[in-house]
Amino acid sequence: MNNNSDQSDDFVSGRAEPPSESIVCVDCGGSAHLLTHPPEDGIWQVGEVVAYRCSDCRDRWDIVLAPEGE
């Protein structure tokens, strides 16, 4: 049995950087707007997935939230 204790998958939890109301669509350069409603407590958590929809090409983008400051 191989013990990989020196190799770890760093799991980060806690508050996330709040998502932007819109992002630039990677496919067409249009504006993709946030579809996901904020949590009831208003605190976004690291690892939450938020969805955006491009108003030009209609593509959907799912983004995983990163820790604050990253």
PDB file as gemmi writes it, atoms N, CA and C in Angstrom:
CRYST1    1.000    1.000    1.000  90.00  90.00  90.00 P 1                      
ATOM      1  N   MET A   1       0.843  -1.173   0.000  1.00  0.00           N  
ATOM      2  CA  MET A   1       0.000   0.000   0.000  1.00  0.00           C  
ATOM      3  C   MET A   1       0.888   1.237   0.000  1.00  0.00           C  
ATOM      4  N   ASN A   2       0.565   2.174  -0.855  1.00  0.00           N  
ATOM      5  CA  ASN A   2       1.362   3.384  -0.994  1.00  0.00           C  
ATOM      6  C   ASN A   2       0.714   4.505  -0.186  1.00  0.00           C  
ATOM      7  N   ASN A   3       1.478   5.101   0.728  1.00  0.00           N  
ATOM      8  CA  ASN A   3       0.977   6.204   1.531  1.00  0.00           C  
ATOM      9  C   ASN A   3       1.413   7.512   0.893  1.00  0.00           C  
ATOM     10  N   ASN A   4       0.470   8.249   0.369  1.00  0.00           N  
ATOM     11  CA  ASN A   4       0.775   9.519  -0.294  1.00  0.00           C  
ATOM     12  C   ASN A   4       0.506  10.695   0.623  1.00  0.00           C  
ATOM     13  N   SER A   5       0.921  10.591   1.875  1.00  0.00           N  
ATOM     14  CA  SER A   5       0.640  11.660   2.829  1.00  0.00           C  
ATOM     15  C   SER A   5       1.349  12.960   2.472  1.00  0.00           C  
ATOM     16  N   ASP A   6       2.464  12.872   1.698  1.00  0.00           N  
ATOM     17  CA  ASP A   6       3.149  14.086   1.303  1.00  0.00           C  
ATOM     18  C   ASP A   6       2.484  14.748   0.095  1.00  0.00           C  
ATOM     19  N   GLN A   7       1.563  14.034  -0.536  1.00  0.00           N  
ATOM     20  CA  GLN A   7       0.800  14.588  -1.649  1.00  0.00           C  
ATOM     21  C   GLN A   7      -0.628  14.772  -1.176  1.00  0.00           C  
ATOM     22  N   SER A   8      -1.111  16.004  -1.215  1.00  0.00           N  
ATOM     23  CA  SER A   8      -2.476  16.233  -0.745  1.00  0.00           C  
ATOM     24  C   SER A   8      -3.238  17.049  -1.764  1.00  0.00           C  
ATOM     25  N   ASP A   9      -4.521  16.774  -1.834  1.00  0.00           N  
ATOM     26  CA  ASP A   9      -5.411  17.611  -2.618  1.00  0.00           C  
ATOM     27  C   ASP A   9      -5.881  18.691  -1.670  1.00  0.00           C  
ATOM     28  N   ASP A  10      -5.370  19.898  -1.864  1.00  0.00           N  
ATOM     29  CA  ASP A  10      -5.714  20.999  -0.973  1.00  0.00           C  
ATOM     30  C   ASP A  10      -7.174  21.346  -1.128  1.00  0.00           C  
ATOM     31  N   PHE A  11      -7.937  21.136  -0.087  1.00  0.00           N  
ATOM     32  CA  PHE A  11      -9.345  21.485  -0.071  1.00  0.00           C  
ATOM     33  C   PHE A  11      -9.475  22.809   0.653  1.00  0.00           C  
ATOM     34  N   VAL A  12     -10.065  23.769  -0.017  1.00  0.00           N  
ATOM     35  CA  VAL A  12     -10.231  25.095   0.551  1.00  0.00           C  
ATOM     36  C   VAL A  12     -11.706  25.331   0.791  1.00  0.00           C  
ATOM     37  N   SER A  13     -12.031  25.859   1.954  1.00  0.00           N  
ATOM     38  CA  SER A  13     -13.427  26.191   2.240  1.00  0.00           C  
ATOM     39  C   SER A  13     -13.472  27.612   2.789  1.00  0.00           C  
ATOM     40  N   GLY A  14     -14.671  28.110   2.924  1.00  0.00           N  
ATOM     41  CA  GLY A  14     -14.837  29.448   3.455  1.00  0.00           C  
ATOM     42  C   GLY A  14     -15.496  30.366   2.458  1.00  0.00           C  
ATOM     43  N   ARG A  15     -15.367  31.662   2.723  1.00  0.00           N  
ATOM     44  CA  ARG A  15     -16.004  32.669   1.871  1.00  0.00           C  
ATOM     45  C   ARG A  15     -15.335  32.744   0.511  1.00  0.00           C  
ATOM     46  N   ALA A  16     -16.180  32.947  -0.480  1.00  0.00           N  
ATOM     47  CA  ALA A  16     -15.693  33.090  -1.851  1.00  0.00           C  
ATOM     48  C   ALA A  16     -15.829  34.537  -2.306  1.00  0.00           C  
ATOM     49  N   GLU A  17     -15.073  34.849  -3.323  1.00  0.00           N  
ATOM     50  CA  GLU A  17     -15.211  36.132  -3.996  1.00  0.00           C  
ATOM     51  C   GLU A  17     -16.613  36.159  -4.614  1.00  0.00           C  
ATOM     52  N   PRO A  18     -17.415  37.187  -4.336  1.00  0.00           N  
ATOM     53  CA  PRO A  18     -18.758  37.231  -4.931  1.00  0.00           C  
ATOM     54  C   PRO A  18     -18.670  37.266  -6.459  1.00  0.00           C  
ATOM     55  N   PRO A  19     -19.600  36.602  -7.135  1.00  0.00           N  
ATOM     56  CA  PRO A  19     -19.558  36.594  -8.599  1.00  0.00           C  
ATOM     57  C   PRO A  19     -19.926  37.952  -9.182  1.00  0.00           C  
ATOM     58  N   SER A  20     -19.371  38.264 -10.334  1.00  0.00           N  
ATOM     59  CA  SER A  20     -19.717  39.482 -11.057  1.00  0.00           C  
ATOM     60  C   SER A  20     -21.117  39.341 -11.634  1.00  0.00           C  
ATOM     61  N   GLU A  21     -21.786  40.468 -11.822  1.00  0.00           N  
ATOM     62  CA  GLU A  21     -23.121  40.443 -12.431  1.00  0.00           C  
ATOM     63  C   GLU A  21     -23.056  40.012 -13.892  1.00  0.00           C  
ATOM     64  N   SER A  22     -21.917  40.272 -14.546  1.00  0.00           N  
ATOM     65  CA  SER A  22     -21.748  39.838 -15.934  1.00  0.00           C  
ATOM     66  C   SER A  22     -20.269  39.551 -16.186  1.00  0.00           C  
ATOM     67  N   ILE A  23     -20.032  38.707 -17.187  1.00  0.00           N  
ATOM     68  CA  ILE A  23     -18.680  38.367 -17.621  1.00  0.00           C  
ATOM     69  C   ILE A  23     -18.645  38.438 -19.146  1.00  0.00           C  
ATOM     70  N   VAL A  24     -17.451  38.409 -19.724  1.00  0.00           N  
ATOM     71  CA  VAL A  24     -17.308  38.385 -21.171  1.00  0.00           C  
ATOM     72  C   VAL A  24     -17.385  36.936 -21.631  1.00  0.00           C  
ATOM     73  N   CYS A  25     -18.246  36.671 -22.600  1.00  0.00           N  
ATOM     74  CA  CYS A  25     -18.395  35.328 -23.158  1.00  0.00           C  
ATOM     75  C   CYS A  25     -17.119  34.945 -23.897  1.00  0.00           C  
ATOM     76  N   VAL A  26     -16.585  33.795 -23.565  1.00  0.00           N  
ATOM     77  CA  VAL A  26     -15.346  33.324 -24.181  1.00  0.00           C  
ATOM     78  C   VAL A  26     -15.561  32.989 -25.654  1.00  0.00           C  
ATOM     79  N   ASP A  27     -16.748  32.532 -26.005  1.00  0.00           N  
ATOM     80  CA  ASP A  27     -17.010  32.123 -27.386  1.00  0.00           C  
ATOM     81  C   ASP A  27     -17.192  33.291 -28.342  1.00  0.00           C  
ATOM     82  N   CYS A  28     -17.992  34.287 -27.944  1.00  0.00           N  
ATOM     83  CA  CYS A  28     -18.341  35.330 -28.911  1.00  0.00           C  
ATOM     84  C   CYS A  28     -17.939  36.743 -28.482  1.00  0.00           C  
ATOM     85  N   GLY A  29     -17.516  36.919 -27.243  1.00  0.00           N  
ATOM     86  CA  GLY A  29     -17.135  38.244 -26.761  1.00  0.00           C  
ATOM     87  C   GLY A  29     -18.301  39.077 -26.271  1.00  0.00           C  
ATOM     88  N   GLY A  30     -19.499  38.497 -26.285  1.00  0.00           N  
ATOM     89  CA  GLY A  30     -20.687  39.193 -25.802  1.00  0.00           C  
ATOM     90  C   GLY A  30     -20.726  39.257 -24.288  1.00  0.00           C  
ATOM     91  N   SER A  31     -21.806  39.738 -23.763  1.00  0.00           N  
ATOM     92  CA  SER A  31     -21.975  39.872 -22.318  1.00  0.00           C  
ATOM     93  C   SER A  31     -22.813  38.709 -21.784  1.00  0.00           C  
ATOM     94  N   ALA A  32     -22.242  37.970 -20.840  1.00  0.00           N  
ATOM     95  CA  ALA A  32     -22.953  36.859 -20.198  1.00  0.00           C  
ATOM     96  C   ALA A  32     -23.375  37.316 -18.806  1.00  0.00           C  
ATOM     97  N   HIS A  33     -24.654  37.152 -18.498  1.00  0.00           N  
ATOM     98  CA  HIS A  33     -25.217  37.668 -17.254  1.00  0.00           C  
ATOM     99  C   HIS A  33     -25.471  36.541 -16.251  1.00  0.00           C  
ATOM    100  N   LEU A  34     -25.289  36.871 -14.994  1.00  0.00           N  
ATOM    101  CA  LEU A  34     -25.447  35.925 -13.892  1.00  0.00           C  
ATOM    102  C   LEU A  34     -26.880  35.417 -13.815  1.00  0.00           C  
ATOM    103  N   LEU A  35     -27.047  34.101 -13.790  1.00  0.00           N  
ATOM    104  CA  LEU A  35     -28.357  33.465 -13.642  1.00  0.00           C  
ATOM    105  C   LEU A  35     -28.628  33.045 -12.204  1.00  0.00           C  
ATOM    106  N   THR A  36     -27.576  32.717 -11.477  1.00  0.00           N  
ATOM    107  CA  THR A  36     -27.692  32.152 -10.130  1.00  0.00           C  
ATOM    108  C   THR A  36     -28.071  33.227  -9.117  1.00  0.00           C  
ATOM    109  N   HIS A  37     -29.077  32.912  -8.316  1.00  0.00           N  
ATOM    110  CA  HIS A  37     -29.489  33.823  -7.249  1.00  0.00           C  
ATOM    111  C   HIS A  37     -28.521  33.702  -6.071  1.00  0.00           C  
ATOM    112  N   PRO A  38     -28.304  34.786  -5.344  1.00  0.00           N  
ATOM    113  CA  PRO A  38     -27.392  34.716  -4.188  1.00  0.00           C  
ATOM    114  C   PRO A  38     -27.980  33.847  -3.078  1.00  0.00           C  
ATOM    115  N   PRO A  39     -27.122  33.299  -2.234  1.00  0.00           N  
ATOM    116  CA  PRO A  39     -27.602  32.515  -1.090  1.00  0.00           C  
ATOM    117  C   PRO A  39     -28.462  33.395  -0.177  1.00  0.00           C  
ATOM    118  N   GLU A  40     -29.341  32.771   0.588  1.00  0.00           N  
ATOM    119  CA  GLU A  40     -30.226  33.522   1.494  1.00  0.00           C  
ATOM    120  C   GLU A  40     -29.451  34.392   2.476  1.00  0.00           C  
ATOM    121  N   ASP A  41     -28.304  33.884   2.945  1.00  0.00           N  
ATOM    122  CA  ASP A  41     -27.515  34.657   3.904  1.00  0.00           C  
ATOM    123  C   ASP A  41     -26.590  35.656   3.216  1.00  0.00           C  
ATOM    124  N   GLY A  42     -26.561  35.635   1.880  1.00  0.00           N  
ATOM    125  CA  GLY A  42     -25.746  36.578   1.128  1.00  0.00           C  
ATOM    126  C   GLY A  42     -24.270  36.257   1.086  1.00  0.00           C  
ATOM    127  N   ILE A  43     -23.886  35.106   1.634  1.00  0.00           N  
ATOM    128  CA  ILE A  43     -22.467  34.738   1.699  1.00  0.00           C  
ATOM    129  C   ILE A  43     -22.203  33.611   0.706  1.00  0.00           C  
ATOM    130  N   TRP A  44     -21.383  33.914  -0.285  1.00  0.00           N  
ATOM    131  CA  TRP A  44     -20.978  32.913  -1.269  1.00  0.00           C  
ATOM    132  C   TRP A  44     -19.867  32.065  -0.679  1.00  0.00           C  
ATOM    133  N   GLN A  45     -19.879  30.755  -0.946  1.00  0.00           N  
ATOM    134  CA  GLN A  45     -18.884  29.831  -0.410  1.00  0.00           C  
ATOM    135  C   GLN A  45     -17.972  29.318  -1.532  1.00  0.00           C  
ATOM    136  N   VAL A  46     -16.713  29.064  -1.176  1.00  0.00           N  
ATOM    137  CA  VAL A  46     -15.749  28.500  -2.106  1.00  0.00           C  
ATOM    138  C   VAL A  46     -16.301  27.179  -2.645  1.00  0.00           C  
ATOM    139  N   GLY A  47     -16.190  27.002  -3.944  1.00  0.00           N  
ATOM    140  CA  GLY A  47     -16.641  25.763  -4.569  1.00  0.00           C  
ATOM    141  C   GLY A  47     -18.066  25.813  -5.088  1.00  0.00           C  
ATOM    142  N   GLU A  48     -18.837  26.840  -4.698  1.00  0.00           N  
ATOM    143  CA  GLU A  48     -20.186  26.961  -5.252  1.00  0.00           C  
ATOM    144  C   GLU A  48     -20.073  27.227  -6.744  1.00  0.00           C  
ATOM    145  N   VAL A  49     -21.049  26.720  -7.485  1.00  0.00           N  
ATOM    146  CA  VAL A  49     -21.075  26.911  -8.928  1.00  0.00           C  
ATOM    147  C   VAL A  49     -22.150  27.931  -9.267  1.00  0.00           C  
ATOM    148  N   VAL A  50     -21.771  28.934 -10.061  1.00  0.00           N  
ATOM    149  CA  VAL A  50     -22.724  29.939 -10.530  1.00  0.00           C  
ATOM    150  C   VAL A  50     -22.816  29.835 -12.045  1.00  0.00           C  
ATOM    151  N   ALA A  51     -23.983  30.158 -12.588  1.00  0.00           N  
ATOM    152  CA  ALA A  51     -24.225  30.037 -14.021  1.00  0.00           C  
ATOM    153  C   ALA A  51     -24.430  31.409 -14.647  1.00  0.00           C  
ATOM    154  N   TYR A  52     -23.918  31.539 -15.850  1.00  0.00           N  
ATOM    155  CA  TYR A  52     -24.082  32.745 -16.664  1.00  0.00           C  
ATOM    156  C   TYR A  52     -24.660  32.342 -18.010  1.00  0.00           C  
ATOM    157  N   ARG A  53     -25.428  33.247 -18.630  1.00  0.00           N  
ATOM    158  CA  ARG A  53     -25.953  33.029 -19.980  1.00  0.00           C  
ATOM    159  C   ARG A  53     -25.572  34.231 -20.835  1.00  0.00           C  
ATOM    160  N   CYS A  54     -24.986  33.943 -22.008  1.00  0.00           N  
ATOM    161  CA  CYS A  54     -24.598  35.004 -22.925  1.00  0.00           C  
ATOM    162  C   CYS A  54     -25.838  35.541 -23.637  1.00  0.00           C  
ATOM    163  N   SER A  55     -25.980  36.856 -23.643  1.00  0.00           N  
ATOM    164  CA  SER A  55     -27.150  37.462 -24.289  1.00  0.00           C  
ATOM    165  C   SER A  55     -27.014  37.485 -25.813  1.00  0.00           C  
ATOM    166  N   ASP A  56     -25.808  37.232 -26.336  1.00  0.00           N  
ATOM    167  CA  ASP A  56     -25.604  37.233 -27.789  1.00  0.00           C  
ATOM    168  C   ASP A  56     -25.717  35.830 -28.382  1.00  0.00           C  
ATOM    169  N   CYS A  57     -24.857  34.915 -27.953  1.00  0.00           N  
ATOM    170  CA  CYS A  57     -24.855  33.571 -28.544  1.00  0.00           C  
ATOM    171  C   CYS A  57     -25.658  32.547 -27.732  1.00  0.00           C  
ATOM    172  N   ARG A  58     -26.122  32.954 -26.552  1.00  0.00           N  
ATOM    173  CA  ARG A  58     -26.963  32.122 -25.673  1.00  0.00           C  
ATOM    174  C   ARG A  58     -26.217  30.957 -25.019  1.00  0.00           C  
ATOM    175  N   ASP A  59     -24.883  30.923 -25.119  1.00  0.00           N  
ATOM    176  CA  ASP A  59     -24.120  29.874 -24.432  1.00  0.00           C  
ATOM    177  C   ASP A  59     -24.245  30.057 -22.929  1.00  0.00           C  
ATOM    178  N   ARG A  60     -24.157  28.943 -22.217  1.00  0.00           N  
ATOM    179  CA  ARG A  60     -24.186  28.963 -20.755  1.00  0.00           C  
ATOM    180  C   ARG A  60     -22.782  28.667 -20.252  1.00  0.00           C  
ATOM    181  N   TRP A  61     -22.397  29.391 -19.199  1.00  0.00           N  
ATOM    182  CA  TRP A  61     -21.092  29.205 -18.569  1.00  0.00           C  
ATOM    183  C   TRP A  61     -21.297  28.934 -17.094  1.00  0.00           C  
ATOM    184  N   ASP A  62     -20.703  27.844 -16.606  1.00  0.00           N  
ATOM    185  CA  ASP A  62     -20.743  27.496 -15.187  1.00  0.00           C  
ATOM    186  C   ASP A  62     -19.361  27.766 -14.611  1.00  0.00           C  
ATOM    187  N   ILE A  63     -19.316  28.583 -13.566  1.00  0.00           N  
ATOM    188  CA  ILE A  63     -18.062  29.011 -12.960  1.00  0.00           C  
ATOM    189  C   ILE A  63     -18.026  28.561 -11.502  1.00  0.00           C  
ATOM    190  N   VAL A  64     -16.897  27.986 -11.078  1.00  0.00           N  
ATOM    191  CA  VAL A  64     -16.702  27.591  -9.683  1.00  0.00           C  
ATOM    192  C   VAL A  64     -16.079  28.776  -8.954  1.00  0.00           C  
ATOM    193  N   LEU A  65     -16.680  29.175  -7.841  1.00  0.00           N  
ATOM    194  CA  LEU A  65     -16.199  30.347  -7.103  1.00  0.00           C  
ATOM    195  C   LEU A  65     -14.893  30.048  -6.375  1.00  0.00           C  
ATOM    196  N   ALA A  66     -13.989  31.028  -6.438  1.00  0.00           N  
ATOM    197  CA  ALA A  66     -12.663  30.921  -5.814  1.00  0.00           C  
ATOM    198  C   ALA A  66     -12.669  31.642  -4.467  1.00  0.00           C  
ATOM    199  N   PRO A  67     -11.688  31.354  -3.628  1.00  0.00           N  
ATOM    200  CA  PRO A  67     -11.579  32.049  -2.339  1.00  0.00           C  
ATOM    201  C   PRO A  67     -11.394  33.554  -2.532  1.00  0.00           C  
ATOM    202  N   GLU A  68     -11.803  34.318  -1.543  1.00  0.00           N  
ATOM    203  CA  GLU A  68     -11.622  35.771  -1.579  1.00  0.00           C  
ATOM    204  C   GLU A  68     -10.144  36.072  -1.778  1.00  0.00           C  
ATOM    205  N   GLY A  69      -9.878  37.045  -2.624  1.00  0.00           N  
ATOM    206  CA  GLY A  69      -8.507  37.486  -2.843  1.00  0.00           C  
ATOM    207  C   GLY A  69      -7.742  36.710  -3.901  1.00  0.00           C  
ATOM    208  N   GLU A  70      -8.339  35.716  -4.497  1.00  0.00           N  
ATOM    209  CA  GLU A  70      -7.639  34.947  -5.552  1.00  0.00           C  
ATOM    210  C   GLU A  70      -8.119  35.349  -6.917  1.00  0.00           C  
TER     211      GLU A  70                                                      
END                                                                             
